[in-house]
Amino acid sequence: MLELLAPAGSMEAVAAAVQNGADAVYLGYGDFNARRNAKNFSEEEFAAAVSYCHVRGAKVYLTLNTLLTDRELPAAAQVAVHASEMGADAVLVQDMGVVRMLRQAAPDLPVHASTQMTVHNLDGVKMAADLGMTRAVLSRELSRDQIEYICQHSPIEIEVFGHGALCMCYSGQCFLSSVIGGRSGNRGLCAQPCRLKYGWMDKADSYPLSLKDLSLAGHLRELRKMGVACVKLEGRMKRPEYVAVVTGIYSRAIKEDREPTAEELEQLRAAFSRQGFTQGYYLDQQGPDMFGVREEEKEPKELFAAARNTYQSGEAQRVPVTFYAMIRPGEPARVGVEDPQGRVVTVEGQVPEAARTRPLTPEAVETQLSRTGGTPYRCAKVRALVEDDLSLPLAALNALRREALDGLTKQREALPRRRQGEYHPGARYENRKEPPELTISVRTAEQVTKELLDLGPAMVYIPLEELAAHPEKAQAPAGTRIGVILPRIAWDREMGQVEEQLRQVRDLGVTDALVGNLGMLPVARELGFTLRGDFGLEVYNSQAVKEYKRLGLASLTLSFELKFPQIRDISKSLDTELITYGRLPLMIMENCIIKNRTSSCNCQNSNILTDRKGARFPVVKAPGCRNELLNSQKLFLADKAADYKRLGLWAQRLLFTTENPRECVQVAQRYLDQGSWSPNEYTRGLYYRDVE
């Protein structure tokens, strides 16, 4: 049976989910989760939610799925310890530093890889398993053949999103909200700028980044056959009535082994949609019809009133139990109850008397014990041994039933015995004293010229496709190394080509690989490359640095969502580099918005997306016919060298994207204190700004 996982932004939503058949709920407790704007739970509320769910046979997953600073990790460790003590069934994480912290603080608490980890291929799932995780939540962009392939070969459980909002960017790789608005999606405060108007060239007159909500209603049996362990419903920010409607429809369909009816599909649409739903990613049919916006509609009062009724009045009898009764002369009446997990509670009552008129029958005992209304329990079976000619008041049987069920509830609420440890940040590494080396990454082979190489950068990173197509670029003067940039996203069906191209560039003498996703580490490692971490790994704290060191990386690019003081204070057990120039990558998208606009492949031309304020964002091709949205302004720090040279970095990186070869040379010269080039307009990025 598919596990159905429902969102809970409040205690009322917990009840709405559980009373409508959710097998598990996910919720935030404290400040460290990807929906910090939701009404997250206090410690008392979290304990109450776990108790409520466990009594009714549902699990509780804690969301701890944001990037955390070194200063926040001790408090997050306390949250994890408390959650483990209170009986949370698992914790969802994004940050590799949090993974490391959990091993110390809450070693028995199961860990799931959040969709924020951008796990989208089998190697990524295997990496999650190697890290000790028991489940991976796949990226929402994957098609059914890719999901099925992963499920068939995965060593751990696979969870997929089944219903709710779709991000335009791969989860965990979006920097649009933080770079343009100072509110980070990776820190739980996404402002959803993708839902606003944009346009091509000069007019913001459409919604090219606003996807319809996902709905896989209609594919539930298929998901189960594939081997998917869990279907997740999105919506922690939504009201309890929405949770009740959507959970109820999916739960009934799964338990009855069917797909939702036409009437139920209409109820899903009425509860919330953006001009209908899409299955475009799942069906591998992308295009403009996947997009939609929220339209003003009347609240479905009758639907929501009926939904409220499901969790405000009465109790769904979710837990099947077996009763046992033994009524014998001269002995106290005994009643026992057993739940599906084998927990047994036995109670004793008064001694039966000899019957004067109507003796007690097994049927009468069965009738009384079956009356479990108003409790979470449903009587599935009664086994009664009632000897002849005995009498016992029915009220006494009712009291025994209540006492037995109360005892069972206490057992089901009982907290698990788990180890807890102390979080230790560990040894601090001294920052480097020498100024950082210069590294360069390019988007096209033509940007790598003799003039650029003659400036003597320590490393030049070239995309895998480009280097394989231009093998002559693998040569560099003494003192400069050529590295290869692996795609941040590569589905399993693309991995054969990635491996083949990696072998080609390795045979050219290239030994360094820049990797921006967990799922790309194994292939580069197996081929003997020196592993270097790119910004896509989201390194935000000292513990993440240590964890990547444990995994064998030689260097890491630190997150550009950090401020300079935070970067300075990170304990650098590995060489670290920082992007100090370039158009920061704001989104990587599976859906080609260039093709959506023109109906043809046009990525070799200039494609500019304009927002309502007139800011112009280049859209460029990413490996695998994907799109990358770049910032409208270039990050420029050449005149701030004194600031970044004090941070203890191994290297500062110039990120070349839309620059022509001449511009690349001018920028590099400026960063080497040669010349006076500077961009017309620029940004300092987030290095001097507080990011929420």
C-alpha positions as CSV (number, residue, x, y, z in Angstrom):
1,M,0.0,0.0,0.0
2,L,1.2,3.5,-0.8
3,E,1.8,5.6,2.2
4,L,-0.1,8.9,2.0
5,L,1.8,11.8,3.5
6,A,-0.2,15.0,4.2
7,P,0.9,18.5,5.2
8,A,0.1,20.0,8.5
9,G,0.7,23.7,9.2
10,S,-1.4,23.7,12.4
11,M,-2.9,21.3,15.0
12,E,-6.2,21.6,13.2
13,A,-4.6,20.5,10.0
14,V,-3.1,17.5,11.8
15,A,-6.6,16.5,12.8
16,A,-7.9,17.2,9.2
17,A,-5.2,15.0,7.7
18,V,-5.5,12.1,10.1
19,Q,-9.3,12.0,10.3
20,N,-9.3,11.9,6.5
21,G,-7.0,8.9,6.2
22,A,-3.4,10.2,6.1
23,D,-0.8,7.6,6.9
24,A,1.7,10.2,8.0
25,V,1.9,14.0,8.3
26,Y,4.9,16.3,8.0
27,L,5.2,19.5,10.0
28,G,7.6,22.1,11.2
29,Y,8.7,22.6,14.8
30,G,10.9,25.6,15.6
31,D,12.5,27.9,13.0
32,F,14.5,25.5,10.9
33,N,12.2,24.3,8.1
34,A,11.2,25.2,4.5
35,R,8.0,26.9,5.5
36,R,9.0,29.3,8.2
37,N,5.9,31.4,7.4
38,A,3.6,28.5,8.3
39,K,2.2,28.4,11.9
40,N,5.0,26.1,13.1
41,F,4.5,24.0,16.2
42,S,5.7,24.7,19.7
43,E,7.3,21.9,21.7
44,E,4.0,21.2,23.5
45,E,2.0,21.2,20.2
46,F,4.6,19.0,18.6
47,A,4.3,16.4,21.4
48,A,0.5,16.6,21.2
49,A,0.6,16.1,17.5
50,V,2.9,13.0,17.8
51,S,0.6,11.5,20.5
52,Y,-2.5,12.2,18.5
53,C,-1.1,10.7,15.3
54,H,0.5,7.6,17.0
55,V,-2.7,6.7,18.8
56,R,-4.5,6.7,15.4
57,G,-1.8,4.8,13.6
58,A,-0.2,7.7,11.7
59,K,3.4,8.8,11.6
60,V,4.9,12.2,12.1
61,Y,7.8,13.5,10.0
62,L,9.7,16.6,11.2
63,T,10.9,19.1,8.5
64,L,14.4,20.3,9.3
65,N,15.0,21.0,5.6
66,T,16.7,24.3,5.4
67,L,20.4,25.5,5.2
68,L,21.7,26.4,8.7
69,T,24.6,28.6,9.8
70,D,27.2,27.4,12.3
71,R,25.5,29.5,15.0
72,E,22.1,27.9,14.3
73,L,23.3,24.3,14.4
74,P,23.3,23.9,18.2
75,A,19.7,25.0,18.5
76,A,18.7,22.8,15.6
77,A,20.4,19.9,17.4
78,Q,18.2,20.6,20.5
79,V,15.1,20.6,18.2
80,A,16.2,17.2,16.8
81,V,16.9,15.7,20.2
82,H,13.5,16.8,21.5
83,A,11.7,15.6,18.4
84,S,13.4,12.2,18.7
85,E,12.5,12.0,22.4
86,M,8.9,13.0,21.6
87,G,8.6,10.1,19.1
88,A,9.0,11.8,15.7
89,D,9.2,9.0,13.1
90,A,11.7,10.7,10.8
91,V,13.3,14.0,10.0
92,L,13.6,15.6,6.5
93,V,16.8,17.4,5.7
94,Q,18.5,19.4,3.0
95,D,21.8,20.5,4.6
96,M,24.8,18.1,4.7
97,G,25.9,19.8,8.0
98,V,22.5,18.9,9.5
99,V,23.0,15.3,8.4
100,R,26.3,15.2,10.2
101,M,24.8,16.9,13.3
102,L,21.9,14.4,13.5
103,R,24.4,11.5,13.6
104,Q,25.7,12.9,16.8
105,A,22.6,14.4,18.5
106,A,19.9,12.0,17.5
107,P,21.5,8.8,16.0
108,D,18.3,6.7,16.2
109,L,16.0,9.2,14.4
110,P,15.5,8.1,10.8
111,V,16.5,10.7,8.2
112,H,14.8,11.4,4.8
113,A,16.4,13.3,2.0
114,S,14.2,16.3,1.4
115,T,13.3,17.3,-2.2
116,Q,15.5,20.3,-1.3
117,M,18.6,18.0,-1.7
118,T,17.8,17.9,-5.5
119,V,18.0,14.0,-5.6
120,H,17.0,13.2,-9.2
121,N,18.9,10.1,-10.3
122,L,19.8,6.7,-8.9
123,D,23.4,7.7,-7.9
124,G,21.9,10.5,-5.9
125,V,19.6,8.1,-4.1
126,K,22.5,5.7,-3.5
127,M,24.5,8.6,-2.0
128,A,21.6,9.4,0.3
129,A,21.5,5.7,1.4
130,D,25.3,5.8,2.0
131,L,24.7,8.8,4.2
132,G,22.4,6.7,6.4
133,M,19.1,8.0,5.0
134,T,16.1,5.7,4.8
135,R,14.1,7.5,2.2
136,A,14.7,10.0,-0.6
137,V,12.1,12.5,-1.9
138,L,12.7,12.8,-5.6
139,S,12.7,16.1,-7.6
140,R,9.2,16.9,-8.9
141,E,10.5,17.2,-12.5
142,L,11.1,13.5,-13.1
143,S,9.1,11.5,-15.6
144,R,7.4,8.2,-14.8
145,D,10.1,6.1,-16.6
146,Q,12.8,7.8,-14.5
147,I,10.9,7.3,-11.3
148,E,10.3,3.7,-12.1
149,Y,13.9,3.1,-12.9
150,I,15.0,4.6,-9.6
151,C,12.4,2.6,-7.6
152,Q,13.5,-0.7,-9.2
153,H,17.1,-0.2,-8.2
154,S,16.9,1.9,-5.1
155,P,18.3,0.6,-1.8
156,I,16.0,2.9,0.2
157,E,12.3,4.0,0.1
158,I,11.3,6.5,-2.6
159,E,8.8,9.3,-2.0
160,V,7.2,11.4,-4.8
161,F,5.0,14.5,-4.8
162,G,1.5,13.6,-5.8
163,H,-0.4,16.9,-5.5
164,G,0.2,20.6,-4.9
165,A,2.3,23.6,-6.0
166,L,5.1,23.1,-8.4
167,C,8.3,25.3,-8.3
168,M,9.6,26.4,-11.7
169,C,13.2,25.7,-10.5
170,Y,14.5,22.4,-9.2
171,S,14.0,22.5,-5.5
172,G,17.1,23.4,-3.6
173,Q,18.6,25.2,-6.6
174,C,16.6,28.4,-6.6
175,F,18.2,31.7,-5.7
176,L,15.7,34.0,-7.3
177,S,13.9,35.0,-4.1
178,S,17.1,35.6,-2.1
179,V,19.1,37.4,-4.8
180,I,16.4,39.8,-5.9
181,G,14.4,40.0,-2.6
182,G,16.7,39.0,0.2
183,R,14.3,36.1,1.3
184,S,15.9,32.7,0.7
185,G,13.9,29.7,-0.3
186,N,16.7,27.6,1.0
187,R,16.2,29.2,4.4
188,G,12.4,28.7,4.4
189,L,11.2,32.1,3.4
190,C,10.7,32.0,-0.4
191,A,8.7,35.1,-1.6
192,Q,7.5,33.2,-4.7
193,P,8.7,35.8,-7.3
194,C,8.1,33.2,-10.0
195,R,4.4,33.8,-9.6
196,L,4.7,37.4,-10.8
197,K,4.5,38.8,-14.3
198,Y,7.5,38.6,-16.7
199,G,7.8,39.1,-20.4
200,W,10.3,38.8,-23.2
201,M,12.6,41.7,-24.1
202,D,10.7,44.7,-22.6
203,K,7.2,43.9,-21.6
204,A,6.2,42.0,-18.4
205,D,2.9,40.8,-19.8
206,S,2.6,37.1,-19.0
207,Y,3.4,34.4,-16.4
208,P,6.2,32.3,-18.0
209,L,7.5,31.0,-14.6
210,S,4.1,30.2,-12.9
211,L,3.3,26.5,-13.2
212,K,-0.1,25.0,-12.6
213,D,-0.4,22.8,-9.5
214,L,0.6,19.1,-9.9
215,S,-2.0,16.4,-9.6
216,L,-1.2,12.7,-10.0
217,A,-4.8,11.7,-9.2
218,G,-5.3,9.2,-12.0
219,H,-1.9,7.6,-11.6
220,L,-2.0,6.2,-8.1
221,R,-2.1,2.5,-9.0
222,E,0.7,3.0,-11.4
223,L,2.9,4.6,-8.7
224,R,2.2,1.7,-6.4
225,K,3.1,-0.8,-9.1
226,M,6.4,1.1,-9.8
227,G,7.4,0.6,-6.2
228,V,6.9,4.1,-4.9
229,A,6.7,3.9,-1.1
230,C,5.0,7.3,-0.4
231,V,2.9,9.9,-2.2
232,K,3.2,13.4,-0.7
233,L,0.6,16.1,-0.8
234,E,2.0,19.7,-0.7
235,G,0.4,22.5,1.3
236,R,1.6,23.4,4.8
237,M,0.6,27.0,4.2
238,K,-2.9,26.0,3.2
239,R,-6.0,25.9,5.4
240,P,-7.1,22.7,7.3
241,E,-10.2,22.4,5.0
242,Y,-8.0,22.1,2.0
243,V,-5.9,19.4,3.7
244,A,-9.1,17.5,4.6
245,V,-10.5,17.6,1.1
246,V,-7.3,16.6,-0.7
247,T,-6.2,14.0,1.8
248,G,-9.7,12.4,1.9
249,I,-9.9,12.0,-1.9
250,Y,-6.4,10.5,-2.2
251,S,-6.8,8.3,0.8
252,R,-10.1,6.8,-0.4
253,A,-8.7,6.2,-3.9
254,I,-5.5,4.5,-2.5
255,K,-7.3,2.3,0.0
256,E,-10.0,1.3,-2.5
257,D,-7.3,0.6,-5.2
258,R,-8.9,3.0,-7.7
259,E,-8.4,6.4,-9.2
260,P,-10.4,9.5,-8.1
261,T,-13.8,9.9,-9.7
262,A,-14.8,12.9,-11.9
263,E,-16.7,14.4,-9.0
264,E,-13.6,14.0,-6.7
265,L,-11.4,15.6,-9.4
266,E,-13.7,18.6,-9.5
267,Q,-13.5,18.9,-5.7
268,L,-9.7,18.9,-5.9
269,R,-10.0,21.7,-8.4
270,A,-12.4,23.7,-6.3
271,A,-10.3,23.3,-3.2
272,F,-7.3,25.0,-4.9
273,S,-5.9,25.1,-8.4
274,R,-4.1,27.4,-10.8
275,Q,-6.3,27.2,-13.8
276,G,-6.5,23.4,-13.4
277,F,-3.7,20.9,-12.9
278,T,-0.8,19.4,-14.8
279,Q,0.9,16.0,-15.1
280,G,3.3,17.4,-17.7
281,Y,6.5,16.4,-16.0
282,Y,5.2,12.9,-15.0
283,L,4.1,12.2,-18.5
284,D,7.3,13.7,-20.0
285,Q,5.1,16.2,-22.0
286,Q,6.4,19.6,-21.2
287,G,5.2,22.8,-22.7
288,P,3.1,26.0,-22.4
289,D,0.0,24.1,-21.2
290,M,1.7,23.4,-17.9
291,F,1.5,27.0,-16.9
292,G,-1.3,28.8,-15.0
293,V,-2.0,31.4,-12.3
294,R,-4.3,31.6,-9.3
295,E,-7.6,33.1,-10.3
296,E,-10.0,34.8,-7.9
297,E,-12.8,32.3,-7.3
298,K,-15.5,32.0,-4.7
299,E,-14.7,29.9,-1.7
300,P,-16.3,26.5,-2.0
301,K,-18.3,27.0,1.2
302,E,-20.3,23.7,1.1
303,L,-17.2,21.6,0.2
304,F,-15.2,23.2,3.0
305,A,-18.1,23.0,5.5
306,A,-18.4,19.2,4.8
307,A,-14.6,19.0,5.1
308,R,-14.6,20.7,8.5
309,N,-17.3,18.2,9.7
310,T,-14.9,15.3,9.0
311,Y,-12.4,16.5,11.7
312,Q,-14.5,18.6,14.1
313,S,-17.3,16.2,14.8
314,G,-16.7,12.6,15.6
315,E,-13.7,10.3,15.3
316,A,-12.7,8.2,12.3
317,Q,-12.2,4.6,13.5
318,R,-8.9,4.0,11.9
319,V,-7.3,1.3,14.1
320,P,-8.6,-2.2,13.7
321,V,-8.5,-4.2,17.0
322,T,-9.3,-7.7,18.2
323,F,-11.1,-8.2,21.5
324,Y,-10.8,-11.2,23.7
325,A,-13.2,-12.0,26.5
326,M,-13.3,-14.8,29.1
327,I,-16.3,-15.1,31.4
328,R,-16.0,-18.1,33.7
329,P,-17.7,-18.9,37.1
330,G,-15.8,-17.9,40.2
331,E,-13.3,-15.8,38.3
332,P,-13.1,-12.1,37.5
333,A,-14.4,-11.3,34.0
334,R,-11.4,-10.7,31.7
335,V,-11.3,-8.6,28.6
336,G,-8.3,-8.1,26.4
337,V,-7.6,-6.0,23.3
338,E,-4.9,-6.3,20.6
339,D,-3.8,-3.8,18.0
340,P,-2.3,-4.5,14.5
341,Q,1.2,-4.2,16.0
342,G,0.6,-6.9,18.5
343,R,0.3,-4.7,21.6
344,V,-2.1,-6.4,24.1
345,V,-3.9,-4.9,27.1
346,T,-5.8,-7.2,29.5
347,V,-8.2,-5.9,32.2
348,E,-10.3,-7.7,34.9
349,G,-13.7,-6.8,36.3
350,Q,-16.2,-8.3,38.7
351,V,-16.9,-12.0,39.1
352,P,-20.0,-13.1,37.1
353,E,-23.0,-14.4,39.1
354,A,-25.3,-17.4,38.3
355,A,-27.9,-16.3,35.8
356,R,-31.5,-16.0,37.2
357,T,-33.3,-15.3,34.0
358,R,-31.4,-14.6,30.8
359,P,-27.8,-15.9,30.8
360,L,-25.0,-14.0,29.1
361,T,-24.3,-15.2,25.6
362,P,-21.1,-14.8,23.4
363,E,-23.2,-12.7,21.0
364,A,-24.1,-10.3,23.7
365,V,-20.5,-9.9,24.8
366,E,-19.5,-9.4,21.1
367,T,-22.2,-6.7,20.7
368,Q,-21.0,-4.7,23.8
369,L,-17.3,-4.9,22.9
370,S,-17.9,-3.8,19.3
371,R,-19.3,-0.5,20.5
372,T,-16.1,1.5,19.9
373,G,-17.8,4.6,18.6
374,G,-16.2,7.9,19.6
375,T,-12.7,6.2,19.8
376,P,-10.0,5.8,17.1
377,Y,-10.6,2.0,17.3
378,R,-12.7,-0.2,15.1
379,C,-13.6,-3.7,16.4
380,A,-12.4,-6.1,13.7
381,K,-13.0,-9.3,15.6
382,V,-14.2,-10.6,19.0
383,R,-13.1,-13.9,20.5
384,A,-15.4,-14.6,23.5
385,L,-15.3,-17.6,25.8
386,V,-18.5,-17.4,27.8
387,E,-19.5,-20.4,30.0
388,D,-23.1,-21.3,30.4
389,D,-25.6,-19.9,32.9
390,L,-23.7,-16.8,34.0
391,S,-24.8,-13.2,34.3
392,L,-22.8,-10.0,34.1
393,P,-24.2,-6.5,33.8
394,L,-23.7,-5.0,30.3
395,A,-22.4,-1.8,32.0
396,A,-19.6,-3.9,33.5
397,L,-18.6,-5.1,30.0
398,N,-18.7,-1.5,28.7
399,A,-16.5,-0.4,31.5
400,L,-14.0,-3.2,30.7
401,R,-14.0,-2.3,27.1
402,R,-13.3,1.4,27.9
403,E,-10.6,0.5,30.4
404,A,-8.9,-1.9,27.9
405,L,-8.9,0.7,25.1
406,D,-7.6,3.4,27.5
407,G,-4.7,1.1,28.3
408,L,-4.1,0.5,24.6
409,T,-4.1,4.2,24.0
410,K,-1.4,4.6,26.7
411,Q,0.7,1.9,25.0
412,R,0.3,3.5,21.6
413,E,1.4,6.9,23.0
414,A,4.4,5.4,24.7
415,L,7.6,7.1,23.6
416,P,10.3,5.1,21.8
417,R,13.6,4.4,23.6
418,R,16.2,6.2,21.6
419,R,19.8,7.2,22.2
420,Q,20.6,10.8,22.3
421,G,24.0,12.4,22.0
422,E,25.6,15.8,22.2
423,Y,26.4,17.9,19.2
424,H,30.1,18.8,19.0
425,P,31.2,21.2,16.3
426,G,34.7,19.6,16.5
427,A,38.1,21.1,15.9
428,R,38.4,24.5,14.3
429,Y,40.8,25.0,11.4
430,E,42.8,28.2,11.0
431,N,41.9,30.3,8.0
432,R,44.5,30.6,5.3
433,K,46.6,33.8,5.5
434,E,47.7,34.1,1.8
435,P,45.4,35.8,-0.6
436,P,43.1,33.6,-2.7
437,E,44.1,32.1,-6.1
438,L,42.1,33.1,-9.2
439,T,39.9,30.4,-10.7
440,I,37.6,30.8,-13.7
441,S,34.5,29.0,-14.9
442,V,33.1,29.5,-18.4
443,R,29.9,28.6,-20.2
444,T,31.4,28.2,-23.7
445,A,34.7,26.9,-25.0
446,E,35.2,30.1,-27.1
447,Q,35.5,32.1,-23.8
448,V,38.8,30.2,-23.1
449,T,41.4,32.1,-25.1
450,K,45.2,32.2,-25.1
451,E,45.0,35.8,-23.7
452,L,42.9,34.5,-20.8
453,L,45.2,31.6,-20.0
454,D,48.2,33.8,-20.2
455,L,46.9,35.7,-17.2
456,G,47.8,32.5,-15.2
457,P,44.6,31.5,-13.4
458,A,45.1,28.5,-11.0
459,M,42.1,26.6,-12.6
460,V,39.8,27.0,-15.6
461,Y,36.6,25.0,-15.4
462,I,34.9,24.2,-18.7
463,P,31.5,22.5,-19.1
464,L,31.7,18.8,-19.9
465,E,29.8,19.0,-23.2
466,E,32.0,22.0,-24.4
467,L,35.3,20.3,-23.4
468,A,34.3,17.0,-25.1
469,A,33.4,19.0,-28.3
470,H,36.6,21.1,-28.1
471,P,39.3,18.7,-27.0
472,E,42.0,21.3,-27.8
473,K,40.8,23.4,-24.8
474,A,42.2,20.7,-22.4
475,Q,45.7,22.2,-22.9
476,A,46.9,25.0,-20.7
477,P,50.2,26.6,-19.8
478,A,52.2,25.4,-16.8
479,G,50.6,26.6,-13.6
480,T,47.0,26.5,-14.9
481,R,44.8,23.4,-14.6
482,I,41.8,22.7,-16.8
483,G,38.8,21.2,-14.9
484,V,35.5,19.9,-16.2
485,I,32.1,21.1,-15.0
486,L,29.6,18.3,-14.6
487,P,25.9,19.0,-15.3
488,R,24.0,20.0,-12.1
489,I,21.1,18.0,-13.4
490,A,21.4,14.7,-15.3
491,W,18.7,12.1,-15.3
492,D,19.6,8.4,-15.4
493,R,18.8,8.3,-19.2
494,E,21.5,10.9,-19.7
495,M,24.2,9.3,-17.5
496,G,25.6,7.1,-20.2
497,Q,26.5,10.1,-22.3
498,V,27.9,11.9,-19.2
499,E,30.2,8.9,-18.5
500,E,31.3,8.6,-22.1
501,Q,32.2,12.3,-22.2
502,L,34.0,12.1,-18.9
503,R,36.2,9.3,-20.2
504,Q,37.0,11.4,-23.3
505,V,38.1,14.4,-21.2
506,R,40.0,12.2,-18.8
507,D,41.9,10.7,-21.7
508,L,42.9,14.3,-22.6
509,G,44.6,14.6,-19.3
510,V,41.9,16.5,-17.4
511,T,41.9,15.4,-13.7
512,D,39.6,17.8,-11.9
513,A,35.8,17.7,-11.9
514,L,33.5,20.4,-10.5
515,V,30.4,18.7,-9.2
516,G,27.2,20.5,-8.2
517,N,24.9,17.6,-7.2
518,L,25.3,14.6,-4.9
519,G,24.2,12.3,-7.8
520,M,27.2,13.3,-9.9
521,L,29.8,12.5,-7.4
522,P,30.0,8.7,-7.9
523,V,30.6,8.7,-11.7
524,A,33.4,11.3,-11.4
525,R,34.9,9.4,-8.4
526,E,34.8,6.0,-10.2
527,L,36.7,7.5,-13.2
528,G,39.4,8.8,-10.9
529,F,38.8,12.6,-11.0
530,T,39.7,14.9,-8.2
531,L,36.3,16.0,-6.8
532,R,35.6,19.7,-6.4
533,G,32.3,20.9,-5.1
534,D,30.3,23.6,-6.9
535,F,27.7,26.1,-5.6
536,G,24.9,23.6,-6.2
537,L,26.0,21.5,-3.2
538,E,24.8,24.4,-1.0
539,V,27.7,24.5,1.5
540,Y,26.5,26.8,4.3
541,N,28.4,25.7,7.5
542,S,31.5,24.1,8.8
543,Q,29.8,20.7,9.4
544,A,28.9,20.5,5.7
545,V,32.6,21.2,4.8
546,K,33.6,18.3,7.1
547,E,31.0,15.9,5.6
548,Y,32.1,16.6,2.1
549,K,35.7,16.1,3.2
550,R,34.6,12.7,4.5
551,L,33.2,12.0,1.1
552,G,36.5,12.6,-0.5
553,L,36.2,16.1,-2.0
554,A,39.3,18.2,-2.5
555,S,37.6,21.7,-2.5
556,L,34.2,23.3,-2.1
557,T,32.5,26.4,-3.4
558,L,30.8,28.1,-0.5
559,S,27.2,29.3,-0.8
560,F,26.8,32.8,-2.3
561,E,23.8,33.3,0.1
562,L,26.3,33.7,3.0
563,K,27.6,37.1,4.3
564,F,31.3,37.8,4.5
565,P,31.5,37.4,8.3
566,Q,29.8,34.0,8.1
567,I,32.2,32.9,5.4
568,R,35.2,34.1,7.4
569,D,33.9,32.1,10.5
570,I,33.4,28.8,8.6
571,S,36.0,26.3,9.7
572,K,37.7,25.4,6.5
573,S,38.9,21.8,6.8
574,L,38.9,21.8,2.9
575,D,40.1,24.3,0.4
576,T,37.2,26.7,-0.3
577,E,36.4,29.0,-3.1
578,L,33.9,31.8,-3.5
579,I,32.2,33.3,-6.6
580,T,33.3,37.0,-6.7
581,Y,32.2,37.9,-10.2
582,G,29.5,37.0,-12.6
583,R,25.8,36.7,-13.3
584,L,24.6,34.5,-10.4
585,P,22.5,31.5,-11.5
586,L,19.0,32.1,-10.1
587,M,17.1,29.0,-11.5
588,I,17.7,25.8,-13.3
589,M,14.6,24.7,-15.1
590,E,13.4,21.5,-16.7
591,N,10.8,23.3,-18.6
592,C,12.2,25.2,-21.6
593,I,10.7,28.6,-21.4
594,I,12.5,29.6,-24.6
595,K,10.7,26.9,-26.6
596,N,7.4,27.6,-24.8
597,R,7.7,31.2,-26.2
598,T,8.6,30.5,-29.8
599,S,7.7,26.8,-30.3
600,S,11.2,26.2,-31.5
601,C,14.7,25.7,-30.1
602,N,16.2,29.1,-30.0
603,C,18.7,29.0,-27.2
604,Q,21.7,30.1,-29.4
605,N,20.0,33.5,-29.6
606,S,19.8,36.1,-26.9
607,N,16.8,35.5,-24.7
608,I,16.0,38.1,-22.1
609,L,13.2,37.8,-19.5
610,T,12.0,41.2,-18.1
611,D,10.3,41.7,-14.8
612,R,7.8,44.4,-13.8
613,K,10.5,46.8,-12.8
614,G,12.3,46.5,-16.2
615,A,15.2,44.3,-14.9
616,R,16.5,42.0,-17.7
617,F,17.4,38.4,-16.9
618,P,19.3,36.4,-19.5
619,V,18.0,32.8,-20.1
620,V,20.6,30.5,-21.3
621,K,20.9,26.8,-22.2
622,A,21.9,24.3,-19.5
623,P,23.0,20.7,-20.3
624,G,20.2,18.4,-21.3
625,C,18.2,21.1,-23.1
626,R,17.4,22.8,-19.8
627,N,17.2,26.5,-19.1
628,E,19.2,28.6,-16.6
629,L,17.9,32.0,-15.5
630,L,20.8,34.4,-14.8
631,N,20.7,37.5,-12.6
632,S,20.0,40.8,-14.4
633,Q,23.1,42.4,-12.8
634,K,26.6,41.1,-12.6
635,L,28.2,40.5,-9.2
636,F,31.3,42.7,-9.0
637,L,33.7,42.8,-6.2
638,A,37.1,43.7,-7.8
639,D,37.2,47.0,-5.8
640,K,36.3,45.1,-2.6
641,A,39.4,42.7,-2.7
642,A,40.5,43.8,0.8
643,D,37.2,42.3,2.1
644,Y,37.2,38.9,0.5
645,K,41.0,38.4,0.8
646,R,40.5,38.3,4.6
647,L,38.1,35.3,4.5
648,G,40.6,32.5,4.5
649,L,39.7,31.3,0.9
650,W,41.8,29.0,-1.3
651,A,40.3,30.7,-4.4
652,Q,38.0,33.4,-5.7
653,R,36.1,32.4,-8.8
654,L,35.1,34.5,-11.8
655,L,31.9,33.0,-13.3
656,F,31.7,33.8,-17.0
657,T,28.3,33.3,-18.6
658,T,27.2,35.9,-21.2
659,E,30.6,37.6,-21.6
660,N,32.4,37.6,-24.9
661,P,36.0,36.4,-24.9
662,R,37.4,40.0,-24.8
663,E,35.3,40.9,-21.8
664,C,36.4,37.7,-20.0
665,V,40.0,38.9,-20.4
666,Q,39.2,42.4,-19.2
667,V,37.4,41.2,-16.1
668,A,40.2,38.8,-15.2
669,Q,42.7,41.6,-15.6
670,R,40.7,43.9,-13.3
671,Y,40.7,41.2,-10.6
672,L,44.4,40.9,-11.0
673,D,44.8,44.6,-10.5
674,Q,45.5,45.3,-14.1
675,G,43.3,47.8,-15.9
676,S,40.2,49.7,-14.8
677,W,37.3,47.7,-16.3
678,S,34.0,47.7,-14.4
679,P,30.4,46.8,-15.5
680,N,27.9,49.6,-16.2
681,E,25.6,48.3,-13.4
682,Y,26.4,45.7,-10.9
683,T,25.4,44.1,-7.6
684,R,27.4,43.2,-4.5
685,G,25.3,40.0,-4.2
686,L,24.3,38.9,-0.8
687,Y,27.7,39.2,0.8
688,Y,26.9,42.5,2.5
689,R,23.2,42.0,3.0
690,D,21.1,40.1,5.6
691,V,19.3,37.2,4.0
692,E,16.2,36.1,5.7
